[in-house]
Amino acid sequence: MEVQSSTPSLVATIDFDAADPAVLLRDRAYDEIKAAIRLGQVQPGQPLSETRLSKQLGISRTPVREALQLLAQEGLVQVIPGRAVTVAAPSLHDVMDAIHVRFLIEPEVARLAAKHISDSLLETLLQAQQGLDAAIESGDRAAWSRSDNVYHETISAGCSNQLLADLALQMRNRVSYLSIDAQGNWERLVICTGEHRQVVEAIARHDSEEAALLMRQHIEAYRESIIRRLSHR
């Protein structure tokens, strides 16, 4: 179950020796593999080798296996018993179902975040927006994707209903590879950044209803952009 030799290292930017020793190896493996999937470093349908990943991460296969099991629960990888573990490649129907769930729950996540977000999380959210703006200015798609992850994770962290917030992130994970692909459309990325900014401003004002409305409009625009892109494939 070896990945192709062209697969990039997942640990090019992390120093595990300097990592917090309290962090579980499983969680470190989970974070790195998840980031690789989100950033498009591994592609839908690509096999993931426990042996290769453990070598790249510098840890044993057991925490890698546990991390892959967690990612399977979130729909990011697919486990085929006795055969392989691959990056999930959801069908068009699966994609639209996930976006539909996002449309239903993310406005509520934004509404609750606007009501309950802490000052420290709000500052993190504002910094994430600054990162998105800077990435647009510099034309850095990878930096935009990293800031986008922080953006959505921070809104979820600010939501008072953590179960709802976790579900929102899980649904986003299921279509994360399409978000990476969407970066090929620079015009949409610029518009998306503006939509993000409007949501942040509403949350900063603690205007919960406006935050929910703007997030709903953002997810709807995202859904329409995905439909247009997939219809031209």
C-alpha positions in Angstrom: 0.0 0.0 0.0 2.7 2.4 -1.0 2.0 5.9 -2.4 3.6 7.0 -5.6 7.2 8.2 -5.3 6.1 11.7 -6.4 4.1 12.2 -3.2 5.5 15.2 -1.4 6.6 15.0 2.2 4.0 15.9 4.7 6.5 17.3 7.2 8.4 19.8 5.2 7.6 22.6 7.6 7.2 21.0 11.0 9.9 20.4 13.7 8.6 17.5 15.7 11.5 17.7 18.2 10.3 21.2 19.1 6.6 20.2 19.4 4.8 20.3 22.7 5.6 16.8 24.3 2.0 16.8 25.7 0.6 16.6 22.2 -0.2 13.0 21.3 1.6 11.5 18.4 -1.8 10.5 16.9 -2.9 14.1 17.0 0.3 15.3 15.3 -0.1 12.7 12.6 -3.8 13.7 12.2 -3.0 17.4 11.8 -0.3 16.8 9.2 -2.2 14.4 7.1 -5.3 16.5 7.3 -3.4 19.6 6.2 -1.9 17.7 3.3 -5.4 16.7 2.1 -6.8 20.2 2.5 -3.9 21.8 0.7 -4.1 19.4 -2.2 -0.7 17.8 -1.5 -2.4 14.4 -1.9 -5.3 13.9 -4.3 -8.7 12.2 -4.1 -8.3 8.5 -4.7 -4.6 8.4 -3.9 -3.5 5.6 -1.6 -2.0 6.4 1.7 0.7 4.1 3.1 1.0 3.8 6.9 4.6 2.8 6.4 5.5 5.7 4.2 3.6 8.2 6.4 5.3 6.9 9.5 8.7 7.4 7.9 7.8 10.9 6.7 6.4 11.9 10.1 9.2 10.2 12.1 6.8 8.2 14.3 5.6 4.6 14.5 2.7 3.2 12.5 0.3 2.9 15.4 -0.4 6.6 15.8 -0.5 7.0 12.0 -3.1 4.2 11.9 -5.2 5.9 14.6 -5.0 9.2 12.8 -6.2 7.7 9.6 -9.1 6.1 11.5 -10.1 9.6 12.8 -9.8 11.1 9.3 -12.0 8.3 8.0 -14.7 9.2 10.6 -14.6 12.7 9.2 -14.9 11.5 5.6 -11.5 12.7 4.6 -10.1 9.2 3.9 -11.7 6.0 2.9 -10.6 2.7 4.5 -11.1 -0.4 2.3 -10.7 -3.4 4.7 -7.8 -5.6 3.7 -6.9 -3.5 0.7 -6.0 0.2 1.2 -6.5 3.5 2.7 -7.1 6.2 0.2 -7.9 9.9 0.2 -11.7 10.2 -0.1 -13.1 10.9 -3.5 -16.7 11.7 -2.9 -19.3 11.5 -5.7 -21.1 14.5 -7.0 -24.1 13.5 -5.0 -22.0 13.3 -1.8 -20.5 16.7 -2.5 -23.9 18.4 -3.0 -25.2 16.7 0.2 -22.3 18.0 2.2 -22.8 21.5 0.8 -26.5 21.3 1.6 -25.7 20.4 5.2 -23.2 23.3 5.3 -25.9 25.7 4.1 -28.2 24.5 6.9 -25.8 24.7 9.8 -23.0 27.2 9.1 -25.3 30.2 9.3 -26.3 29.1 12.8 -22.7 28.5 13.7 -22.0 32.1 12.6 -25.0 33.4 14.5 -23.9 31.8 17.8 -20.3 32.8 17.3 -21.4 36.5 16.9 -23.2 36.2 20.2 -20.6 34.3 22.2 -17.1 34.7 20.6 -14.4 35.6 23.1 -12.1 38.6 22.6 -9.1 36.4 22.0 -10.9 34.3 19.3 -12.2 37.5 17.7 -8.7 38.8 17.4 -7.6 35.5 15.8 -10.5 35.8 13.4 -9.5 39.3 12.5 -6.0 38.2 11.9 -7.2 35.3 9.7 -9.1 37.9 7.6 -6.0 40.0 7.4 -4.2 36.9 6.2 -6.8 36.3 3.5 -6.5 39.9 2.3 -2.7 39.8 2.3 -2.8 36.5 0.3 -5.1 38.2 -2.3 -2.7 41.1 -2.6 0.3 38.9 -3.1 -1.4 36.2 -5.2 -0.4 33.5 -2.8 -3.0 30.7 -3.1 -1.4 28.4 -0.4 -1.3 31.3 2.1 -5.0 32.0 1.3 -5.9 28.4 2.0 -4.1 28.4 5.3 -5.8 31.5 6.4 -9.2 30.2 5.2 -8.7 27.1 7.4 -8.0 29.3 10.5 -11.0 31.5 9.6 -13.5 28.7 9.6 -12.0 26.9 12.5 -12.1 30.1 14.6 -15.7 30.8 13.9 -16.5 27.2 14.9 -14.4 27.6 18.1 -16.5 30.7 18.9 -19.8 28.9 18.5 -21.4 28.1 21.9 -22.8 24.7 20.5 -19.6 22.7 20.0 -21.4 19.7 18.5 -22.9 21.9 15.8 -19.5 23.6 15.2 -17.8 20.2 14.9 -20.4 19.0 12.4 -19.9 22.2 10.3 -16.1 21.5 10.1 -16.7 17.9 9.2 -18.9 18.8 6.3 -16.4 21.4 5.2 -13.7 18.7 5.3 -15.7 16.5 3.0 -15.5 19.1 0.2 -12.1 20.6 1.1 -10.5 19.3 -2.1 -13.0 21.3 -4.2 -12.1 24.5 -2.2 -8.5 23.9 -3.3 -9.6 23.4 -6.9 -11.6 26.6 -6.6 -8.4 28.6 -6.2 -7.9 28.2 -9.9 -10.7 30.7 -10.3 -9.0 33.8 -9.0 -12.0 36.1 -9.5 -14.1 33.8 -7.3 -11.3 33.8 -4.7 -11.3 37.6 -4.6 -15.1 37.7 -4.2 -15.0 34.9 -1.6 -12.5 37.0 0.5 -15.0 39.9 0.4 -17.8 37.6 1.6 -15.5 36.4 4.4 -14.8 40.0 5.4 -18.5 40.9 5.6 -19.1 37.9 8.0 -16.2 38.9 10.2 -17.4 42.5 10.4 -20.9 41.3 11.5 -19.4 38.9 14.1 -17.2 41.8 15.4 -20.3 43.9 15.8 -22.0 41.0 17.6 -24.8 41.3 15.0 -25.9 37.6 15.1 -28.7 37.8 12.6 -26.6 39.7 10.0 -23.7 37.2 10.5 -26.1 34.3 9.9 -27.6 35.9 6.7 -24.1 36.7 5.3 -22.8 33.2 6.0 -25.9 31.8 4.3 -25.3 33.9 1.2 -21.6 32.9 1.2 -22.4 29.2 1.2 -25.0 29.7 -1.5 -22.5 31.5 -3.6 -20.0 28.7 -3.0 -22.6 26.1 -4.0 -23.4 27.9 -7.2 -19.7 28.2 -8.1 -19.2 24.4 -7.5 -22.2 23.6 -9.7 -20.8 25.8 -12.5 -17.4 24.3 -12.3 -18.5 20.7 -12.2 -21.0 21.2 -15.0 -18.1 22.2 -17.3 -16.0 19.1 -16.5 
